[in-house]
Amino acid sequence: MGGIAAIAQSLGHKVTGSDQNVYPPMSTQLESLGIELTQGYDPAQLEPQPDVVVIGNAMSRGNPCVEYVLEKGLPYTSGPEWLKHHVLQDAWVLAVAGTHGKTTTASMLAWLLEYAGLKPGFLIGGIVQNFGVSARVSDTPFFVIEADEYDTAFFDKRSKFVHYLPRTLILNNLEFDHADIFADLSAIQTQFHHLIRTLPGQGKAIYPAQDIAINEVIERGFWSQKESLGKDWSYQLINPDGSRFKVVLEGDVVGEVNWQAIGEHNVKNAIMAIAAARHVGIPVSASIEALGEFKSPKRRMELKAEIANICVYDDFAHHPTAIETTLAGLRAKVGNEEIIAILEPRSNTMKMGVHQETLMNALEAADKAFVYEPEGLSWSLQDAADKAGRQCFSSTDDIVAQVVKQAKPNQHILIMSNGGFNGIHDALIAELNKVMS
């Protein structure tokens, strides 16, 4: 929604908005653009009456602003629907969908197009460090979008991505997630097939050949072109941490990537982005060159501080698969140096206990793990932590104190959450600076 606000303003609209808890980096981006933010949902902000109210999918019936809009008959729409009609209808849309890696892969893809001179517009769920923003429009036909399967709005329960009209479609992977709105994996697959139904005949889907759930979606019906990682594309790791790898197309090595990102999952993301860029005419060699200058989005293994040879990272991982692959990438990079994982299981799916059996195993690559038990869990994180020999806390201050107490050089502290995590990043960095300086 922050990205949509930025796009709307750049198209000449006067934009204001509200949320319950706005936190960086999105809050600072909006403020820098001069977009007025209101904390909370007092309907007074809807006077004088706006031309249209764009309602985010986190808003439900009972919300004061939602009720005011309905009672007064104000014109309203969803973010995806607004985008479709005002931005995407006439664009060559390159959409990145999947359970994991959407933000990073979409960021890569936007950068590959930018590097090749195509100047794409984009809307991505994170701050793209090569651009410094999460969204923009341009005067070229190309638009890169992170295509989320979460529902559109309280009045439109289809996945957001059915509004996006892709011509190039990356399907990164597919697992069960969003248990608050999907009953099972099959329900998510139905939404993915709705997306595939919108892909034109000359459009192209790019996906991992070994992903069973995606193959099941394709088997429901497919009418477009396709390429896959595992058949058409592959890779060869040069460095175990994925910082150098060879790109293989139809059995031939076509180049070598040497870049800042780490993790085999990011290597797969890169291959997908290269394939998608090739669909709009960008040579593989140009994409490989561009990846050498790619900077991962904020909150994706972002190095927040280095204090006395202690590295503090921030990552968005919140699903067991993402936690596991993120830790695996860091382990491959740092070898036997100590990794401390700090995790907030904040997503609705996690709170409902869907991943309670696999969460602790996902932390296996960490030498030490401190997990935070937020309010609203329907299961005991403390019990799961005890069984796995991990430490569980109900206070972020206590986590900071515990981590600082055992701080020593050559540690790597990885903080994982899909929210603000009570400001633990800055608090930990401040304490480490006090103790280690």
C-alpha positions in Angstrom: 0.0 0.0 0.0 2.9 2.4 0.6 4.2 1.7 -2.9 0.8 2.3 -4.4 0.6 5.6 -2.5 4.0 6.6 -3.9 2.8 5.7 -7.5 -0.4 7.5 -7.1 1.4 10.7 -5.9 3.8 10.5 -8.8 0.9 10.4 -11.2 -0.3 13.7 -9.8 -2.8 12.7 -7.2 -2.8 14.2 -3.7 -2.3 11.2 -1.4 -2.8 10.8 2.3 -3.1 7.5 4.3 -3.3 5.8 7.6 -2.2 2.7 9.5 -2.1 1.5 13.0 1.7 1.0 13.3 3.8 2.5 10.5 7.5 1.6 10.9 10.7 2.0 8.8 11.7 1.7 6.1 8.3 2.3 4.5 7.3 5.1 7.0 10.5 7.1 6.2 10.0 6.6 2.4 6.5 8.0 2.6 7.5 10.9 4.8 10.4 11.7 2.4 7.8 11.8 -0.5 5.7 14.3 1.5 2.8 11.8 1.9 0.8 12.6 5.0 0.5 9.7 7.5 -2.2 9.4 10.1 -1.8 7.0 13.0 -5.0 5.1 13.6 -8.4 5.2 11.9 -10.3 8.3 12.9 -12.9 8.9 10.2 -12.2 12.6 10.4 -9.3 12.1 8.0 -11.9 11.3 5.3 -13.1 14.9 5.4 -13.2 16.7 3.1 -14.4 13.7 1.0 -11.6 12.1 -1.1 -12.2 11.2 -4.8 -11.5 7.6 -3.9 -10.5 5.6 -0.9 -8.0 2.7 -1.6 -8.6 0.1 1.1 -5.8 -2.3 2.0 -6.3 -6.0 2.6 -5.5 -5.7 6.3 -8.7 -3.6 6.8 -11.8 -5.4 8.0 -15.5 -4.7 8.7 -15.7 -2.9 12.0 -12.7 -0.6 11.3 -13.9 3.0 11.9 -12.8 4.2 8.5 -14.2 1.2 6.6 -17.5 1.7 8.3 -17.5 5.4 7.5 -16.8 4.8 3.9 -19.6 2.3 3.6 -22.1 4.4 5.6 -21.4 7.6 3.6 -21.3 5.8 0.2 -17.8 7.0 -0.5 -16.2 5.6 -3.7 -13.7 2.9 -2.8 -11.5 0.3 -4.4 -8.7 -2.1 -3.6 -5.0 -1.4 -4.1 -4.6 -4.2 -6.8 -7.8 -3.0 -8.7 -6.6 0.6 -8.6 -3.2 -0.5 -10.0 -4.8 -2.6 -12.8 -6.8 0.3 -14.1 -4.3 3.2 -13.6 -0.9 1.5 -14.2 -1.0 -2.1 -15.5 -3.6 -2.2 -18.2 -1.3 -1.1 -21.0 2.0 -2.3 -19.6 4.2 -5.3 -20.3 3.9 -6.7 -16.7 6.6 -8.9 -15.3 5.1 -10.5 -12.2 7.0 -12.5 -9.5 4.8 -14.9 -7.5 5.6 -17.7 -5.1 5.7 -18.4 -1.4 9.3 -17.3 -0.9 11.7 -14.9 -2.6 9.2 -12.6 -4.3 10.7 -9.3 -3.0 14.3 -10.3 -3.8 13.6 -11.8 -7.2 11.4 -8.8 -8.3 14.2 -6.5 -7.1 16.7 -8.4 -9.2 14.4 -8.3 -12.2 13.7 -4.6 -12.0 17.5 -4.0 -11.7 18.2 -6.2 -14.8 15.8 -4.1 -16.8 17.1 -0.9 -15.5 20.7 -1.9 -16.2 19.7 -2.8 -19.8 18.2 0.7 -20.3 14.6 -0.4 -20.3 13.7 1.9 -17.3 10.9 -0.2 -15.8 8.2 0.9 -13.4 7.9 -1.3 -10.4 6.0 -2.1 -7.2 7.9 -4.3 -4.8 7.2 -5.1 -1.1 10.5 -3.7 0.1 13.0 -0.9 -0.5 15.1 -1.8 -3.5 18.5 -0.6 -2.7 19.6 -0.1 -6.3 16.8 2.4 -6.6 16.3 3.6 -3.0 12.5 3.2 -3.3 9.9 0.4 -3.4 7.8 1.8 -6.3 7.9 4.0 -9.3 6.2 4.6 -12.6 8.0 5.3 -15.9 7.2 6.2 -19.5 8.3 2.8 -20.8 5.9 -0.2 -21.3 7.7 -2.4 -18.7 6.4 -2.8 -15.1 7.8 -5.3 -12.6 5.5 -6.3 -9.7 5.7 -8.5 -6.7 2.7 -10.7 -7.1 1.3 -11.7 -3.7 -1.2 -14.5 -3.2 -2.8 -12.9 -0.2 -6.4 -11.8 -0.6 -7.2 -8.4 -2.2 -9.6 -6.8 0.3 -12.4 -7.5 2.7 -14.8 -7.1 -0.3 -12.7 -9.1 -2.8 -11.3 -12.5 -1.6 -9.4 -13.3 -4.7 -5.6 -13.2 -4.5 -4.1 -9.8 -5.3 -2.2 -11.1 -8.3 -5.3 -11.9 -10.3 -5.5 -8.2 -11.0 -2.0 -7.8 -12.4 -2.2 -8.9 -16.0 1.3 -10.4 -16.4 2.9 -11.2 -19.7 6.1 -12.6 -18.1 5.4 -14.6 -14.9 7.9 -16.1 -12.5 6.5 -18.8 -10.2 9.3 -19.2 -7.6 7.9 -22.0 -5.5 4.7 -22.9 -3.8 4.1 -24.1 -0.2 1.2 -23.8 2.2 1.1 -20.4 3.9 -1.5 -17.8 4.9 -3.5 -20.3 7.0 -5.7 -17.4 8.1 -7.3 -17.2 4.6 -6.5 -20.5 2.9 -7.8 -23.9 4.2 -5.0 -25.9 2.5 -2.4 -26.0 -0.2 -5.1 -26.9 -2.8 -6.9 -23.6 -2.1 -3.7 -21.7 -2.8 -3.1 -23.7 -6.0 -6.6 -22.7 -7.2 -5.6 -19.0 -6.9 -2.3 -19.7 -8.7 -4.3 -21.3 -11.5 -6.5 -18.2 -11.7 -3.3 -16.3 -12.3 -2.1 -18.7 -15.0 -5.5 -18.2 -16.7 -4.7 -14.5 -17.2 -1.4 -15.2 -18.9 -1.6 -14.6 -22.7 -0.7 -17.3 -25.3 2.6 -15.4 -26.1 3.2 -14.8 -22.5 5.7 -16.9 -20.6 5.8 -18.7 -17.2 9.2 -19.4 -15.6 9.2 -21.9 -12.7 11.3 -24.7 -11.0 10.8 -28.0 -12.8 11.0 -30.0 -9.5 8.3 -28.1 -7.6 5.5 -30.6 -7.3 2.9 -28.0 -6.2 3.5 -25.8 -9.2 3.5 -28.7 -11.6 0.1 -29.7 -10.2 -1.1 -26.1 -10.9 0.1 -26.3 -14.5 -1.5 -29.7 -15.0 -4.9 -28.0 -14.3 -4.5 -26.3 -17.7 -1.9 -24.1 -19.3 -2.1 -22.1 -22.5 1.2 -20.1 -22.7 4.9 -20.5 -23.2 7.1 -21.8 -20.4 10.7 -22.3 -19.3 11.9 -24.1 -16.2 14.9 -24.2 -13.8 15.9 -27.8 -14.0 15.2 -28.4 -17.7 16.0 -25.2 -19.7 18.1 -23.5 -17.1 20.5 -24.7 -14.4 23.5 -23.4 -12.5 26.8 -24.6 -11.0 28.0 -23.2 -7.7 31.6 -22.0 -7.7 31.5 -20.8 -4.1 29.5 -22.9 -1.7 27.7 -19.8 -0.3 26.4 -18.9 -3.8 28.5 -15.7 -4.1 29.9 -17.0 -7.4 28.1 -19.4 -9.8 27.9 -20.4 -13.4 24.7 -19.9 -15.4 23.7 -22.8 -17.6 21.2 -22.5 -20.5 20.2 -25.7 -22.4 23.3 -27.5 -21.1 25.8 -24.8 -22.0 27.6 -22.5 -19.5 26.7 -19.0 -20.7 28.4 -16.9 -18.1 29.5 -16.5 -14.5 27.9 -14.4 -11.8 30.1 -12.8 -9.1 27.9 -10.8 -6.7 27.2 -9.6 -3.2 24.2 -11.9 -2.4 24.6 -15.3 -0.7 22.6 -18.5 -0.4 21.6 -21.1 -3.0 18.0 -19.9 -2.8 19.2 -16.5 -4.2 21.1 -18.3 -6.9 17.8 -19.8 -8.0 16.1 -16.4 -7.7 18.8 -15.0 -10.0 18.3 -17.7 -12.6 14.6 -16.9 -12.7 15.2 -13.2 -13.1 17.7 -13.8 -15.9 15.2 -16.0 -17.7 12.4 -13.4 -17.3 14.7 -10.6 -18.5 15.5 -12.7 -21.6 11.8 -12.8 -22.4 11.8 -9.1 -22.9 14.9 -9.2 -25.1 17.8 -8.7 -22.6 20.8 -10.9 -23.4 21.9 -13.3 -20.7 25.4 -11.7 -20.7 23.9 -8.2 -19.9 21.9 -9.7 -17.0 25.0 -11.5 -15.6 26.9 -8.2 -15.7 24.0 -6.4 -14.0 23.8 -8.9 -11.1 27.4 -8.0 -10.3 26.0 -4.6 -9.2 22.8 -5.8 -7.6 22.1 -4.9 -4.0 19.7 -7.0 -2.0 16.5 -5.3 -0.8 16.4 -3.9 2.7 15.6 -6.5 5.4 16.9 -9.3 3.2 20.1 -10.4 4.9 20.8 -6.7 5.4 24.0 -6.0 7.4 22.8 -3.5 9.9 26.0 -3.1 11.9 29.5 -4.5 12.4 30.8 -3.9 15.9 34.1 -5.4 17.1 33.9 -8.1 14.4 30.3 -8.9 15.4 27.9 -8.7 12.4 24.2 -7.9 13.0 21.9 -8.8 10.2 18.2 -8.1 9.6 16.1 -10.5 7.5 12.4 -10.8 6.7 12.3 -14.7 7.0 9.2 -15.9 8.9 8.3 -19.2 7.3 10.3 -22.3 8.2 11.6 -22.8 4.7 12.7 -19.2 4.4 14.3 -19.4 7.9 16.2 -22.6 6.9 17.4 -21.3 3.6 18.5 -18.0 5.0 20.5 -19.7 7.8 22.0 -22.1 5.3 23.2 -19.2 3.1 24.8 -17.5 6.1 26.4 -20.8 7.3 27.9 -21.4 3.9 29.3 -17.8 4.0 30.8 -17.8 7.5 31.9 -21.4 7.9 32.4 -22.4 11.5 32.0 -18.9 13.0 29.2 -18.7 15.5 25.7 -17.9 14.3 23.1 -16.6 16.8 19.5 -16.6 15.4 16.8 -14.3 16.9 13.3 -15.0 15.7 9.9 -13.5 16.1 7.2 -15.9 14.8 4.8 -13.1 13.9 2.8 -14.2 10.8 -0.8 -15.2 11.1 0.1 -18.7 9.9 2.8 -19.0 12.6 0.4 -17.7 15.3 -2.1 -20.3 14.3 0.4 -23.1 14.9 0.6 -24.4 11.4 4.4 -24.6 11.5 4.9 -25.4 15.2 6.3 -28.9 14.3 8.9 -27.6 11.8 9.9 -24.2 13.3 12.6 -25.4 15.6 14.2 -27.7 13.0 14.4 -24.7 10.7 16.8 -23.1 13.2 19.2 -26.1 13.2 22.1 -24.3 11.3 22.3 -21.7 14.1 24.7 -22.3 17.0 22.3 -20.5 19.4 18.7 -19.5 18.9 16.6 -17.1 20.9 12.9 -17.1 20.1 10.4 -14.4 21.1 6.9 -15.5 22.1 4.5 -12.7 21.0 1.0 -12.3 22.2 -1.7 -14.2 20.3 0.0 -17.5 19.7 -2.5 -20.4 19.8 0.3 -22.8 20.9 3.1 -22.8 23.4 6.4 -21.6 21.8 8.0 -22.2 25.2 7.2 -25.9 25.1 8.6 -26.2 21.5 11.8 -24.3 22.5 12.3 -26.4 25.6 12.0 -29.7 23.6 14.6 -28.4 21.0 17.0 -27.0 23.7 16.4 -23.4 22.5 15.7 -20.4 24.7 12.3 -18.7 24.6 11.6 -15.1 25.8 8.5 -12.9 26.3 10.6 -9.7 26.3 12.9 -8.3 23.6 14.8 -6.5 26.3 15.7 -9.9 27.9 16.8 -11.2 24.5 19.1 -8.2 24.0 20.6 -8.6 27.5 21.2 -12.3 26.9 22.9 -11.8 23.5 25.0 -8.9 24.7 26.2 -11.0 27.8 27.7 -13.6 25.5 28.9 -11.3 22.7 32.4 -11.9 21.3 34.2 -11.3 18.1 33.5 -13.3 14.9 29.8 -13.8 15.8 27.0 -13.4 13.3 23.7 -12.3 14.8 20.7 -12.8 12.5 17.4 -11.2 13.5 14.4 -12.6 11.6 10.9 -11.1 11.6 8.3 -9.8 9.2 7.5 -6.9 11.4 9.3 -4.2 13.5 10.1 -6.7 16.3 9.8 -4.0 19.0 12.8 -2.1 17.7 15.2 -4.9 18.8 17.6 -4.2 16.0 18.5 -0.7 17.1 18.4 -1.7 20.8 20.8 -4.6 20.3 23.2 -2.5 18.2 23.2 0.3 20.8 24.0 -2.2 23.7 26.7 -3.9 21.7 28.3 -0.5 21.0 28.3 0.2 24.7 29.8 -3.1 25.7 32.2 -3.8 22.9 33.6 -0.3 22.4 
